[in-house]
């Protein structure tokens, strides 16, 4: 009975969060779609700008829906992943290009440090979801004008993805619970107007997808004082699907940072 009540609470929270987040992109798509339909633009430049906004907000909607679907499918054990060896360096560059318009709108500079191929065994769509969630989190909690740094490295066991922002960072006491669904550190990040927004499941999805591929995640303090999110993925051998049992906590050396 208690589990059923908890599941009902989580579903209600997810529905409320997703519904709230859908309003803004839907409103933008409707506004600029009507602008184009009624031919209210005065130049080719304005028409192109309206079309770009529609595409940008549609991508945001797609990402929100993918997160919600992942949460629902994982809860019902219906999530299916198809892993293959992928070069995370090349795929990450593609994701950054697609995310650039959203970063530009938020007045955020994206900086990539990707110097060599970094193969890992992972479902390509799952990796895209991991990166987009971390980028969205960095943009949401960092200040306008910040630089968000994305780094991909090849390591002995596979590949490592690092996303760091220039926001207020995450206190040591909160670095484990930040991965739980519907956790928002609004008290610590109350100076940022976007802190209380969002579905509250982005980081939970990151941890779940990473765990299903035999990887691990953790967060630590960046040199700038912001948050540095780290994802490590193996190069091969483990089939994705069920939980690996890893709780997302970093090794002891990271927990002390």
Secondary structure, 3 states (H helix, E strand, C coil): CHHHHHHHHHHHHHHHHHHHHHHHHHHHHHHHHHHHHCCCCCCHHHHHHHHHHHHHHHHHHHHHHHHHHHHHHHHCCCCCCCCEEEEHHHHHHHHHHHHHHHHHHCCCEEEEEECCCCEEEECHHHHHHHHHHHHHHHHHHCCCCCEEEEEEEEECCEEEEEEECCCCCCCHHHCCHHHCCCCCCCCCCCCCCCCCCCCCCHHHHHHHHHHHCCCEEEEEECCCCCEEEEEEEECCCCCCCCCCCCCCCCCHHHHCC
